[in-house]
């Protein structure tokens, strides 16, 4: 990461997550590390409701290869993925910059930009003013020392503040990071949408579909089904893209949405209903056992009833990662046995709660 030999290695892997899901991310990381073929004996450190997890290597070992091998896109519960230096604790109020600069000198790091971040907690949000106060003088010092410069491989330096007297320096790489601050895709609630759940589907499209595919994949005139549609938050997103929608739910739909003339409301069992012809999209946000949702999604994909699907899995209070892993394994097995070619991704989105969102595209 620099032309000189660094004396301080990136011995930590720092990942952000939703507060309260640290143990789930830690369990996921333990499984992924066990199958990654990395021989380093690491420690996984989680702070309950802290909003982040640290993977720590023994002294003298770097975690760059592990961070690269287990990509952010392949993880479910992580929002951001950084190689990191050991935390800087007990920083003096009179001079917080000197320890940062000393550590960067020892690491030999360089980057094209600097971002200040904090955990997605009330304590983290309270650090905003301190981050702003440090941002300009730190940038000035980093430019002077040529740590911050052009043509640094698109690397980004993250100053992750965990309190007023502690922080951790991390480095992210293009193609293996979230481009959003704190790894959070923030969206504005659209006027006229029937419920806030509408943001889950919009965020899923941003997360799983490259922008250059939107015109093709979310084209006006496409067809879709929304299982568990009422009151219509997800159907609203589909209609907003110009799609004709089957809304399947025994509950009432939003009257304004129904006046669009683009929604056919059917009071049917969403786990059993099938369309009269193949559709482009299936979306599903039903409050059902995850295994029943998986069976339904597999039935649609194997039967050729849709090409794309986004659906949520409502998770139990405990063993969330294990539940996700078992459900995804079951879906993959069902599709593989049926000879279906597909792309599958899963993520715990910012607008999700006790759930994860899954995207599957049946490949032609």
C-alpha positions in Angstrom: 0.0 0.0 0.0 3.0 2.2 -0.1 6.4 2.2 -1.8 8.2 1.9 1.5 8.2 -1.2 3.7 5.7 -0.7 6.5 6.5 -1.7 10.1 2.9 -1.9 11.2 0.7 -4.4 9.6 -3.1 -4.4 9.1 -3.7 -7.1 11.7 -7.4 -6.5 12.0 -10.5 -6.8 9.9 -13.1 -4.3 10.9 -16.7 -4.8 9.8 -19.8 -2.6 10.5 -23.2 -4.0 11.1 -26.6 -3.1 12.5 -26.4 -2.7 16.3 -27.8 -5.8 18.0 -26.6 -8.1 15.2 -23.0 -8.3 16.2 -23.2 -11.9 17.4 -24.9 -12.9 14.1 -22.1 -11.3 12.1 -19.5 -12.9 14.3 -21.1 -16.3 13.8 -21.2 -15.8 10.0 -17.5 -14.7 10.0 -16.5 -17.7 12.0 -18.1 -20.0 9.4 -16.6 -18.1 6.5 -13.1 -18.0 8.0 -13.3 -21.8 8.7 -13.9 -22.5 5.0 -11.6 -19.8 3.6 -8.5 -21.9 3.9 -6.7 -19.2 5.9 -4.4 -20.7 8.5 -4.1 -17.7 10.8 -5.6 -18.3 14.2 -7.8 -15.2 14.6 -9.9 -13.8 17.5 -13.4 -12.4 16.7 -14.3 -9.6 19.1 -17.8 -8.3 19.3 -19.2 -5.5 21.5 -22.9 -6.1 22.2 -24.9 -3.3 20.5 -21.7 -1.7 19.4 -22.5 -1.8 15.7 -19.2 -3.4 14.6 -17.1 -6.6 14.8 -13.3 -6.9 14.9 -11.4 -9.9 13.6 -7.9 -9.8 15.2 -4.8 -11.6 14.0 -1.8 -12.5 16.2 1.0 -9.9 16.2 3.0 -9.9 13.0 0.2 -11.3 10.9 -1.8 -9.3 8.3 -5.5 -9.9 7.4 -5.4 -8.4 3.9 -5.8 -11.8 2.2 -8.7 -12.8 4.4 -10.5 -9.5 3.9 -10.1 -9.8 0.1 -11.1 -13.5 0.0 -14.3 -13.1 2.0 -15.7 -10.2 0.0 -18.3 -7.8 1.4 -20.7 -8.7 -1.3 -20.7 -12.3 -0.1 -21.5 -11.4 3.5 -25.1 -11.2 4.9 -24.8 -9.2 8.1 -21.9 -6.8 7.3 -22.4 -3.2 6.0 -18.7 -2.3 5.5 -15.4 -4.2 5.3 -12.0 -2.7 6.1 -8.5 -3.9 6.8 -7.6 -2.0 10.0 -4.8 -1.1 12.3 -5.1 -1.7 16.1 -7.4 0.8 17.8 -6.1 4.1 19.2 -7.4 4.5 22.7 -7.1 7.1 25.5 -6.5 9.9 23.0 -5.8 13.3 24.5 -8.3 16.0 23.9 -5.4 18.4 23.4 -3.9 16.5 20.4 -5.8 13.7 18.8 -4.1 14.1 15.5 -0.5 13.1 16.5 -1.3 9.4 17.3 -3.2 9.1 14.0 -0.3 10.5 12.0 2.2 8.4 13.9 0.3 5.2 13.2 -0.2 6.0 9.5 3.6 6.7 9.2 4.3 3.3 10.8 1.9 1.5 8.5 3.1 3.3 5.3 -0.5 3.8 4.2 -1.7 6.1 1.4 -5.2 6.9 0.2 -7.1 9.1 -2.2 -9.6 10.3 0.3 -10.5 10.3 4.0 -13.9 9.6 5.6 -14.9 9.9 9.2 -17.4 7.3 10.4 -18.9 6.1 13.7 -21.1 3.2 14.8 -24.8 3.5 13.9 -25.7 4.1 17.5 -26.9 7.1 19.6 -23.3 7.3 21.0 -21.9 7.2 17.5 -24.2 9.9 16.2 -23.1 12.2 19.0 -19.6 12.1 17.6 -20.5 14.0 14.5 -19.4 17.4 15.7 -16.1 16.1 16.9 -15.5 14.4 13.5 -16.2 17.7 11.7 -13.7 19.5 13.9 -11.0 17.0 13.1 -11.6 16.6 9.4 -10.0 19.7 8.0 -6.8 19.7 10.1 -6.3 15.9 9.5 -6.7 16.3 5.8 -4.2 19.2 5.7 -1.6 17.1 7.6 -2.2 14.0 5.5 -1.7 16.0 2.3 1.5 17.6 3.7 2.9 14.1 4.5 1.7 12.7 1.1 -0.5 10.1 2.8 -3.4 11.7 1.0 -2.7 11.9 -2.7 -4.0 11.3 -6.1 -3.5 7.9 -7.8 -3.4 5.9 -4.7 -5.2 2.9 -6.1 -8.7 4.3 -5.2 -8.0 3.4 -1.6 -10.0 5.1 1.0 -8.9 5.9 4.6 -11.6 5.4 7.2 -11.4 7.1 10.6 -13.8 5.0 12.6 -14.6 6.9 15.9 -15.9 4.7 18.7 -15.8 7.5 21.4 -14.4 10.9 22.1 -11.1 9.3 23.1 -10.8 6.2 20.9 -10.9 5.5 17.1 -9.6 2.9 14.6 -8.0 3.5 11.2 -9.1 1.3 8.4 -8.5 1.1 4.6 -11.1 0.1 2.0 -10.6 -0.9 -1.6 -12.8 -0.3 -4.7 -14.9 -3.3 -5.6 -14.8 -4.6 -2.0 -16.5 -1.9 0.0 -19.7 0.0 0.4 -19.5 3.4 -1.2 -22.0 4.8 1.3 -21.0 6.5 4.6 -21.1 3.9 7.4 -22.1 1.4 4.7 -25.7 2.7 4.8 -27.9 3.3 1.8 -30.1 6.2 2.9 -33.3 6.7 1.0 -36.0 9.3 1.2 -39.5 8.1 1.9 -41.4 8.6 -1.4 -44.6 10.7 -1.3 -47.7 8.6 -1.8 -46.2 5.3 -0.8 -48.6 3.3 1.5 -46.0 2.2 4.1 -42.4 2.6 5.0 -41.7 -1.0 4.0 -41.6 0.4 0.4 -37.9 1.4 1.2 -36.9 -2.2 1.7 -37.6 -3.1 -2.0 -36.0 0.1 -3.3 -32.9 -0.5 -1.2 -32.8 -4.1 -2.5 -32.7 -2.9 -6.1 -29.9 -0.5 -5.3 -28.0 -3.3 -3.4 -28.4 -6.1 -5.9 -28.9 -4.6 -9.3 -26.2 -2.5 -11.0 -27.5 0.9 -12.1 -26.8 0.1 -15.8 -29.3 -2.8 -15.6 -32.2 -0.8 -14.2 -33.6 0.2 -17.6 -33.7 -3.4 -18.8 -34.7 -5.2 -15.6 -37.1 -2.7 -14.2 -38.6 -1.7 -17.5 -42.1 -0.2 -17.9 -44.6 -2.8 -19.1 -43.0 -5.6 -17.0 -45.2 -7.9 -15.0 -44.9 -8.7 -11.3 -46.6 -10.4 -8.3 -46.4 -9.2 -4.8 -47.1 -11.9 -2.2 -48.4 -10.5 1.1 -48.9 -7.2 -0.6 -51.2 -5.3 1.8 -51.3 -2.3 2.2 -49.0 -2.0 -0.9 -45.6 -0.7 0.0 -43.8 -3.0 -2.4 -46.5 -2.9 -5.0 -46.1 0.9 -5.0 -42.5 0.5 -6.1 -43.4 -1.9 -8.9 -46.2 0.4 -10.1 -43.8 3.4 -9.9 -41.6 1.5 -12.4 -44.5 1.1 -14.7 -45.2 -2.6 -14.0 -48.5 -4.4 -14.0 -48.9 -6.1 -10.6 -50.8 -9.0 -9.1 -51.2 -8.1 -5.4 -51.9 -11.3 -3.4 -53.2 -10.7 0.1 -56.4 -11.1 2.1 -55.9 -7.7 3.7 -57.0 -4.3 2.1 -54.8 -2.5 -0.4 -54.2 1.3 -0.3 -57.0 3.0 -2.2 -54.7 5.5 -3.9 -52.5 2.7 -5.3 -55.6 0.8 -6.6 -56.7 3.9 -8.5 -53.6 3.6 -10.6 -55.3 0.8 -12.6 -52.1 -1.2 -12.6 -52.8 -3.5 -9.7 -55.1 -6.5 -9.6 -55.8 -7.4 -6.0 -56.5 -11.1 -5.4 -57.5 -12.4 -2.0 -55.6 -15.6 -2.2 -53.1 -17.6 -0.2 -49.8 -16.2 -1.1 -48.0 -19.5 -0.4 -50.1 -21.3 -2.9 -51.1 -18.9 -5.7 -49.5 -19.1 -9.0 -49.8 -16.7 -12.0 -51.7 -17.6 -15.2 -48.5 -17.0 -17.2 -44.8 -16.3 -16.5 -44.0 -13.0 -14.9 -40.9 -10.9 -14.8 -40.8 -10.3 -11.0 -41.9 -12.0 -7.8 -41.6 -10.0 -4.6 -42.6 -11.3 -1.1 -42.6 -9.7 2.3 -44.8 -12.2 4.1 -44.7 -12.8 7.9 -44.2 -16.6 7.5 -41.7 -19.1 8.7 -38.6 -18.8 6.6 -38.7 -22.4 5.4 -42.2 -21.9 4.0 -41.1 -18.8 2.1 -38.1 -20.8 0.7 -40.5 -23.5 -0.5 -42.7 -21.0 -2.2 -39.8 -19.2 -3.9 -38.3 -22.4 -5.1 -41.7 -23.4 -6.6 -41.9 -20.2 -8.6 -38.3 -20.4 -9.9 -38.4 -24.1 -10.7 -41.7 -23.7 -12.4 -40.5 -20.8 -14.6 -43.1 -18.5 -13.1 -40.7 -15.6 -12.7 -37.2 -14.5 -13.7 -36.3 -12.2 -10.8 -37.3 -12.3 -7.2 -36.7 -10.3 -4.0 -38.1 -11.7 -0.8 -37.6 -11.3 2.9 -36.9 -14.0 5.5 -38.2 -13.1 9.0 -35.6 -14.3 11.5 -35.9 -15.8 15.0 -34.5 -14.0 18.0 -31.6 -16.4 18.3 -29.4 -18.3 15.9 -30.2 -15.8 13.1 -27.1 -16.6 11.0 -27.7 -20.4 11.4 -31.3 -19.9 10.2 -30.2 -17.8 7.2 -27.5 -20.3 6.3 -29.9 -23.3 6.5 -32.5 -21.5 4.3 -30.1 -20.4 1.6 -28.6 -23.9 1.6 -32.0 -25.4 1.1 -32.9 -23.0 -1.7 -29.6 -23.7 -3.5 -30.1 -27.4 -3.2 -33.7 -27.2 -4.6 -32.6 -25.1 -7.5 -29.5 -27.1 -8.2 -31.4 -30.4 -8.2 -33.9 -28.9 -10.7 -31.0 -27.8 -13.0 -31.8 -24.1 -12.6 -29.0 -21.7 -13.3 -29.2 -18.7 -11.0 -27.5 -15.8 -9.2 -28.3 -15.5 -5.5 -27.4 -12.8 -3.0 -28.6 -12.1 0.5 -28.1 -9.0 2.8 -29.4 -7.6 6.0 -30.4 -4.2 4.6 -30.5 -0.9 6.5 -34.3 -0.7 6.2 -34.7 -4.3 7.3 -35.4 -5.1 10.9 -35.3 -8.7 12.2 -35.0 -10.1 8.7 -32.8 -10.4 5.7 -33.5 -9.7 2.0 -32.7 -12.2 -0.7 -32.3 -11.6 -4.5 -32.4 -14.4 -7.0 -32.1 -14.1 -10.8 -32.9 -17.2 -12.9 -30.3 -17.1 -15.7 -31.3 -17.7 -19.2 
